[in-house]
């Protein structure tokens, strides 16, 4: 049972493009080491790039999930804005001391508190406040004595921010320049 050993038994097939395939049979040990070191550095660099890509993807996904959570109730809160407007108009028309008015005030306060907990903030500029084109929409301009030119003279409708993003601009009248 004595088997003969041939040099062909020592040879294995190595895929092209690998460092072993690039190393010639008669290459010096130093050349082989340098080739292997170069391949190792290339693999290390690829590994770092892939790890950075995965980390960036994880961060991007976390940001998207946070934004979705932050603005998930945008439609519902936007649909409630006309309710706020109607209740405030009703309060303005109701007589002082009316028990119905007290109930409406309480209901409106509760609604505002719930909306604030969910990230909704009122934008209600007072007369004389600076006009902010990012949060206000100018409906017209009027002569307004005692109000600086270009400032808010009157507010028609309150605006709202949802988590620092404009949901609805405040509708205002701006003082004319003399």
MODELLER restraints for C-alpha pairs under 7 A, 6 or more apart:
rsr = mdl.restraints
at = mdl.atoms
rsr.add(forms.Gaussian(group=physical.xy_distance, feature=features.Distance(at['CA:14:A'], at['CA:20:A']), mean=6.91, stdev=0.5))
rsr.add(forms.Gaussian(group=physical.xy_distance, feature=features.Distance(at['CA:14:A'], at['CA:21:A']), mean=5.88, stdev=0.5))
rsr.add(forms.Gaussian(group=physical.xy_distance, feature=features.Distance(at['CA:15:A'], at['CA:21:A']), mean=6.53, stdev=0.5))
rsr.add(forms.Gaussian(group=physical.xy_distance, feature=features.Distance(at['CA:19:A'], at['CA:35:A']), mean=6.26, stdev=0.5))
rsr.add(forms.Gaussian(group=physical.xy_distance, feature=features.Distance(at['CA:19:A'], at['CA:36:A']), mean=6.08, stdev=0.5))
rsr.add(forms.Gaussian(group=physical.xy_distance, feature=features.Distance(at['CA:19:A'], at['CA:39:A']), mean=6.42, stdev=0.5))
rsr.add(forms.Gaussian(group=physical.xy_distance, feature=features.Distance(at['CA:23:A'], at['CA:32:A']), mean=6.29, stdev=0.5))
rsr.add(forms.Gaussian(group=physical.xy_distance, feature=features.Distance(at['CA:87:A'], at['CA:108:A']), mean=6.90, stdev=0.5))
rsr.add(forms.Gaussian(group=physical.xy_distance, feature=features.Distance(at['CA:91:A'], at['CA:101:A']), mean=6.22, stdev=0.5))
rsr.add(forms.Gaussian(group=physical.xy_distance, feature=features.Distance(at['CA:94:A'], at['CA:101:A']), mean=6.02, stdev=0.5))
rsr.add(forms.Gaussian(group=physical.xy_distance, feature=features.Distance(at['CA:119:A'], at['CA:162:A']), mean=5.32, stdev=0.5))
rsr.add(forms.Gaussian(group=physical.xy_distance, feature=features.Distance(at['CA:119:A'], at['CA:163:A']), mean=4.93, stdev=0.5))
rsr.add(forms.Gaussian(group=physical.xy_distance, feature=features.Distance(at['CA:120:A'], at['CA:160:A']), mean=6.61, stdev=0.5))
rsr.add(forms.Gaussian(group=physical.xy_distance, feature=features.Distance(at['CA:120:A'], at['CA:161:A']), mean=5.62, stdev=0.5))
rsr.add(forms.Gaussian(group=physical.xy_distance, feature=features.Distance(at['CA:120:A'], at['CA:162:A']), mean=4.51, stdev=0.5))
rsr.add(forms.Gaussian(group=physical.xy_distance, feature=features.Distance(at['CA:120:A'], at['CA:163:A']), mean=6.46, stdev=0.5))
rsr.add(forms.Gaussian(group=physical.xy_distance, feature=features.Distance(at['CA:121:A'], at['CA:160:A']), mean=5.53, stdev=0.5))
rsr.add(forms.Gaussian(group=physical.xy_distance, feature=features.Distance(at['CA:121:A'], at['CA:161:A']), mean=5.08, stdev=0.5))
rsr.add(forms.Gaussian(group=physical.xy_distance, feature=features.Distance(at['CA:121:A'], at['CA:162:A']), mean=6.38, stdev=0.5))
rsr.add(forms.Gaussian(group=physical.xy_distance, feature=features.Distance(at['CA:122:A'], at['CA:158:A']), mean=6.77, stdev=0.5))
rsr.add(forms.Gaussian(group=physical.xy_distance, feature=features.Distance(at['CA:122:A'], at['CA:159:A']), mean=5.95, stdev=0.5))
rsr.add(forms.Gaussian(group=physical.xy_distance, feature=features.Distance(at['CA:122:A'], at['CA:160:A']), mean=4.61, stdev=0.5))
rsr.add(forms.Gaussian(group=physical.xy_distance, feature=features.Distance(at['CA:122:A'], at['CA:161:A']), mean=6.44, stdev=0.5))
rsr.add(forms.Gaussian(group=physical.xy_distance, feature=features.Distance(at['CA:123:A'], at['CA:158:A']), mean=5.73, stdev=0.5))
rsr.add(forms.Gaussian(group=physical.xy_distance, feature=features.Distance(at['CA:123:A'], at['CA:159:A']), mean=4.57, stdev=0.5))
rsr.add(forms.Gaussian(group=physical.xy_distance, feature=features.Distance(at['CA:123:A'], at['CA:160:A']), mean=5.19, stdev=0.5))
rsr.add(forms.Gaussian(group=physical.xy_distance, feature=features.Distance(at['CA:123:A'], at['CA:161:A']), mean=6.97, stdev=0.5))
rsr.add(forms.Gaussian(group=physical.xy_distance, feature=features.Distance(at['CA:123:A'], at['CA:170:A']), mean=6.23, stdev=0.5))
rsr.add(forms.Gaussian(group=physical.xy_distance, feature=features.Distance(at['CA:124:A'], at['CA:158:A']), mean=4.94, stdev=0.5))
rsr.add(forms.Gaussian(group=physical.xy_distance, feature=features.Distance(at['CA:124:A'], at['CA:159:A']), mean=6.31, stdev=0.5))
rsr.add(forms.Gaussian(group=physical.xy_distance, feature=features.Distance(at['CA:124:A'], at['CA:170:A']), mean=6.64, stdev=0.5))
rsr.add(forms.Gaussian(group=physical.xy_distance, feature=features.Distance(at['CA:125:A'], at['CA:155:A']), mean=6.67, stdev=0.5))
rsr.add(forms.Gaussian(group=physical.xy_distance, feature=features.Distance(at['CA:126:A'], at['CA:152:A']), mean=7.00, stdev=0.5))
rsr.add(forms.Gaussian(group=physical.xy_distance, feature=features.Distance(at['CA:127:A'], at['CA:152:A']), mean=5.29, stdev=0.5))
rsr.add(forms.Gaussian(group=physical.xy_distance, feature=features.Distance(at['CA:127:A'], at['CA:153:A']), mean=4.68, stdev=0.5))
rsr.add(forms.Gaussian(group=physical.xy_distance, feature=features.Distance(at['CA:127:A'], at['CA:154:A']), mean=5.49, stdev=0.5))
rsr.add(forms.Gaussian(group=physical.xy_distance, feature=features.Distance(at['CA:128:A'], at['CA:147:A']), mean=5.35, stdev=0.5))
rsr.add(forms.Gaussian(group=physical.xy_distance, feature=features.Distance(at['CA:128:A'], at['CA:148:A']), mean=6.57, stdev=0.5))
rsr.add(forms.Gaussian(group=physical.xy_distance, feature=features.Distance(at['CA:128:A'], at['CA:151:A']), mean=5.48, stdev=0.5))
rsr.add(forms.Gaussian(group=physical.xy_distance, feature=features.Distance(at['CA:128:A'], at['CA:152:A']), mean=5.33, stdev=0.5))
rsr.add(forms.Gaussian(group=physical.xy_distance, feature=features.Distance(at['CA:128:A'], at['CA:153:A']), mean=6.01, stdev=0.5))
rsr.add(forms.Gaussian(group=physical.xy_distance, feature=features.Distance(at['CA:129:A'], at['CA:151:A']), mean=5.73, stdev=0.5))
rsr.add(forms.Gaussian(group=physical.xy_distance, feature=features.Distance(at['CA:129:A'], at['CA:152:A']), mean=5.48, stdev=0.5))
rsr.add(forms.Gaussian(group=physical.xy_distance, feature=features.Distance(at['CA:130:A'], at['CA:151:A']), mean=4.64, stdev=0.5))
rsr.add(forms.Gaussian(group=physical.xy_distance, feature=features.Distance(at['CA:130:A'], at['CA:152:A']), mean=6.08, stdev=0.5))
rsr.add(forms.Gaussian(group=physical.xy_distance, feature=features.Distance(at['CA:131:A'], at['CA:150:A']), mean=6.52, stdev=0.5))
rsr.add(forms.Gaussian(group=physical.xy_distance, feature=features.Distance(at['CA:131:A'], at['CA:151:A']), mean=5.04, stdev=0.5))
rsr.add(forms.Gaussian(group=physical.xy_distance, feature=features.Distance(at['CA:131:A'], at['CA:152:A']), mean=5.51, stdev=0.5))
rsr.add(forms.Gaussian(group=physical.xy_distance, feature=features.Distance(at['CA:135:A'], at['CA:166:A']), mean=6.78, stdev=0.5))
rsr.add(forms.Gaussian(group=physical.xy_distance, feature=features.Distance(at['CA:135:A'], at['CA:169:A']), mean=5.11, stdev=0.5))
rsr.add(forms.Gaussian(group=physical.xy_distance, feature=features.Distance(at['CA:135:A'], at['CA:170:A']), mean=6.43, stdev=0.5))
rsr.add(forms.Gaussian(group=physical.xy_distance, feature=features.Distance(at['CA:136:A'], at['CA:169:A']), mean=4.97, stdev=0.5))
rsr.add(forms.Gaussian(group=physical.xy_distance, feature=features.Distance(at['CA:136:A'], at['CA:170:A']), mean=4.66, stdev=0.5))
rsr.add(forms.Gaussian(group=physical.xy_distance, feature=features.Distance(at['CA:136:A'], at['CA:171:A']), mean=6.04, stdev=0.5))
rsr.add(forms.Gaussian(group=physical.xy_distance, feature=features.Distance(at['CA:136:A'], at['CA:172:A']), mean=6.62, stdev=0.5))
rsr.add(forms.Gaussian(group=physical.xy_distance, feature=features.Distance(at['CA:137:A'], at['CA:169:A']), mean=5.87, stdev=0.5))
rsr.add(forms.Gaussian(group=physical.xy_distance, feature=features.Distance(at['CA:137:A'], at['CA:170:A']), mean=5.91, stdev=0.5))
rsr.add(forms.Gaussian(group=physical.xy_distance, feature=features.Distance(at['CA:137:A'], at['CA:171:A']), mean=4.97, stdev=0.5))
rsr.add(forms.Gaussian(group=physical.xy_distance, feature=features.Distance(at['CA:137:A'], at['CA:172:A']), mean=6.07, stdev=0.5))
rsr.add(forms.Gaussian(group=physical.xy_distance, feature=features.Distance(at['CA:138:A'], at['CA:171:A']), mean=6.08, stdev=0.5))
rsr.add(forms.Gaussian(group=physical.xy_distance, feature=features.Distance(at['CA:138:A'], at['CA:172:A']), mean=5.04, stdev=0.5))
rsr.add(forms.Gaussian(group=physical.xy_distance, feature=features.Distance(at['CA:138:A'], at['CA:173:A']), mean=5.62, stdev=0.5))
rsr.add(forms.Gaussian(group=physical.xy_distance, feature=features.Distance(at['CA:138:A'], at['CA:174:A']), mean=6.36, stdev=0.5))
rsr.add(forms.Gaussian(group=physical.xy_distance, feature=features.Distance(at['CA:139:A'], at['CA:171:A']), mean=6.29, stdev=0.5))
rsr.add(forms.Gaussian(group=physical.xy_distance, feature=features.Distance(at['CA:139:A'], at['CA:172:A']), mean=5.77, stdev=0.5))
rsr.add(forms.Gaussian(group=physical.xy_distance, feature=features.Distance(at['CA:139:A'], at['CA:173:A']), mean=5.56, stdev=0.5))
rsr.add(forms.Gaussian(group=physical.xy_distance, feature=features.Distance(at['CA:140:A'], at['CA:173:A']), mean=5.08, stdev=0.5))
rsr.add(forms.Gaussian(group=physical.xy_distance, feature=features.Distance(at['CA:140:A'], at['CA:174:A']), mean=6.35, stdev=0.5))
rsr.add(forms.Gaussian(group=physical.xy_distance, feature=features.Distance(at['CA:141:A'], at['CA:173:A']), mean=5.54, stdev=0.5))
rsr.add(forms.Gaussian(group=physical.xy_distance, feature=features.Distance(at['CA:141:A'], at['CA:174:A']), mean=4.73, stdev=0.5))
rsr.add(forms.Gaussian(group=physical.xy_distance, feature=features.Distance(at['CA:141:A'], at['CA:175:A']), mean=5.53, stdev=0.5))
rsr.add(forms.Gaussian(group=physical.xy_distance, feature=features.Distance(at['CA:141:A'], at['CA:176:A']), mean=5.52, stdev=0.5))
rsr.add(forms.Gaussian(group=physical.xy_distance, feature=features.Distance(at['CA:142:A'], at['CA:174:A']), mean=6.44, stdev=0.5))
rsr.add(forms.Gaussian(group=physical.xy_distance, feature=features.Distance(at['CA:142:A'], at['CA:175:A']), mean=5.20, stdev=0.5))
rsr.add(forms.Gaussian(group=physical.xy_distance, feature=features.Distance(at['CA:142:A'], at['CA:176:A']), mean=5.37, stdev=0.5))
rsr.add(forms.Gaussian(group=physical.xy_distance, feature=features.Distance(at['CA:143:A'], at['CA:175:A']), mean=5.67, stdev=0.5))
rsr.add(forms.Gaussian(group=physical.xy_distance, feature=features.Distance(at['CA:143:A'], at['CA:176:A']), mean=5.29, stdev=0.5))
rsr.add(forms.Gaussian(group=physical.xy_distance, feature=features.Distance(at['CA:144:A'], at['CA:153:A']), mean=6.46, stdev=0.5))
rsr.add(forms.Gaussian(group=physical.xy_distance, feature=features.Distance(at['CA:144:A'], at['CA:175:A']), mean=5.44, stdev=0.5))
rsr.add(forms.Gaussian(group=physical.xy_distance, feature=features.Distance(at['CA:147:A'], at['CA:153:A']), mean=6.50, stdev=0.5))
rsr.add(forms.Gaussian(group=physical.xy_distance, feature=features.Distance(at['CA:147:A'], at['CA:175:A']), mean=6.56, stdev=0.5))
rsr.add(forms.Gaussian(group=physical.xy_distance, feature=features.Distance(at['CA:148:A'], at['CA:175:A']), mean=6.78, stdev=0.5))
rsr.add(forms.Gaussian(group=physical.xy_distance, feature=features.Distance(at['CA:149:A'], at['CA:175:A']), mean=5.07, stdev=0.5))
rsr.add(forms.Gaussian(group=physical.xy_distance, feature=features.Distance(at['CA:149:A'], at['CA:176:A']), mean=5.33, stdev=0.5))
rsr.add(forms.Gaussian(group=physical.xy_distance, feature=features.Distance(at['CA:149:A'], at['CA:177:A']), mean=4.63, stdev=0.5))
rsr.add(forms.Gaussian(group=physical.xy_distance, feature=features.Distance(at['CA:150:A'], at['CA:174:A']), mean=5.78, stdev=0.5))
rsr.add(forms.Gaussian(group=physical.xy_distance, feature=features.Distance(at['CA:150:A'], at['CA:175:A']), mean=5.28, stdev=0.5))
rsr.add(forms.Gaussian(group=physical.xy_distance, feature=features.Distance(at['CA:150:A'], at['CA:176:A']), mean=6.22, stdev=0.5))
rsr.add(forms.Gaussian(group=physical.xy_distance, feature=features.Distance(at['CA:150:A'], at['CA:177:A']), mean=6.67, stdev=0.5))
rsr.add(forms.Gaussian(group=physical.xy_distance, feature=features.Distance(at['CA:151:A'], at['CA:174:A']), mean=5.61, stdev=0.5))
rsr.add(forms.Gaussian(group=physical.xy_distance, feature=features.Distance(at['CA:151:A'], at['CA:175:A']), mean=5.66, stdev=0.5))
rsr.add(forms.Gaussian(group=physical.xy_distance, feature=features.Distance(at['CA:152:A'], at['CA:172:A']), mean=6.42, stdev=0.5))
rsr.add(forms.Gaussian(group=physical.xy_distance, feature=features.Distance(at['CA:152:A'], at['CA:173:A']), mean=5.96, stdev=0.5))
rsr.add(forms.Gaussian(group=physical.xy_distance, feature=features.Distance(at['CA:152:A'], at['CA:174:A']), mean=4.61, stdev=0.5))
rsr.add(forms.Gaussian(group=physical.xy_distance, feature=features.Distance(at['CA:152:A'], at['CA:175:A']), mean=6.22, stdev=0.5))
rsr.add(forms.Gaussian(group=physical.xy_distance, feature=features.Distance(at['CA:153:A'], at['CA:173:A']), mean=5.51, stdev=0.5))
rsr.add(forms.Gaussian(group=physical.xy_distance, feature=features.Distance(at['CA:153:A'], at['CA:174:A']), mean=5.17, stdev=0.5))
rsr.add(forms.Gaussian(group=physical.xy_distance, feature=features.Distance(at['CA:153:A'], at['CA:175:A']), mean=5.37, stdev=0.5))
rsr.add(forms.Gaussian(group=physical.xy_distance, feature=features.Distance(at['CA:154:A'], at['CA:172:A']), mean=5.70, stdev=0.5))
rsr.add(forms.Gaussian(group=physical.xy_distance, feature=features.Distance(at['CA:154:A'], at['CA:173:A']), mean=5.12, stdev=0.5))
rsr.add(forms.Gaussian(group=physical.xy_distance, feature=features.Distance(at['CA:155:A'], at['CA:171:A']), mean=6.06, stdev=0.5))
rsr.add(forms.Gaussian(group=physical.xy_distance, feature=features.Distance(at['CA:155:A'], at['CA:172:A']), mean=4.38, stdev=0.5))
rsr.add(forms.Gaussian(group=physical.xy_distance, feature=features.Distance(at['CA:155:A'], at['CA:173:A']), mean=6.32, stdev=0.5))
rsr.add(forms.Gaussian(group=physical.xy_distance, feature=features.Distance(at['CA:156:A'], at['CA:171:A']), mean=5.32, stdev=0.5))
rsr.add(forms.Gaussian(group=physical.xy_distance, feature=features.Distance(at['CA:156:A'], at['CA:172:A']), mean=5.53, stdev=0.5))
rsr.add(forms.Gaussian(group=physical.xy_distance, feature=features.Distance(at['CA:157:A'], at['CA:170:A']), mean=5.58, stdev=0.5))
rsr.add(forms.Gaussian(group=physical.xy_distance, feature=features.Distance(at['CA:157:A'], at['CA:171:A']), mean=5.01, stdev=0.5))
rsr.add(forms.Gaussian(group=physical.xy_distance, feature=features.Distance(at['CA:158:A'], at['CA:170:A']), mean=4.62, stdev=0.5))
rsr.add(forms.Gaussian(group=physical.xy_distance, feature=features.Distance(at['CA:158:A'], at['CA:171:A']), mean=6.61, stdev=0.5))
rsr.add(forms.Gaussian(group=physical.xy_distance, feature=features.Distance(at['CA:159:A'], at['CA:168:A']), mean=4.99, stdev=0.5))
rsr.add(forms.Gaussian(group=physical.xy_distance, feature=features.Distance(at['CA:159:A'], at['CA:169:A']), mean=4.42, stdev=0.5))
rsr.add(forms.Gaussian(group=physical.xy_distance, feature=features.Distance(at['CA:159:A'], at['CA:170:A']), mean=3.71, stdev=0.5))
rsr.add(forms.Gaussian(group=physical.xy_distance, feature=features.Distance(at['CA:160:A'], at['CA:166:A']), mean=6.31, stdev=0.5))
rsr.add(forms.Gaussian(group=physical.xy_distance, feature=features.Distance(at['CA:160:A'], at['CA:167:A']), mean=5.45, stdev=0.5))
rsr.add(forms.Gaussian(group=physical.xy_distance, feature=features.Distance(at['CA:160:A'], at['CA:168:A']), mean=5.17, stdev=0.5))
rsr.add(forms.Gaussian(group=physical.xy_distance, feature=features.Distance(at['CA:160:A'], at['CA:169:A']), mean=6.47, stdev=0.5))
rsr.add(forms.Gaussian(group=physical.xy_distance, feature=features.Distance(at['CA:161:A'], at['CA:167:A']), mean=5.12, stdev=0.5))
rsr.add(forms.Gaussian(group=physical.xy_distance, feature=features.Distance(at['CA:161:A'], at['CA:168:A']), mean=6.93, stdev=0.5))
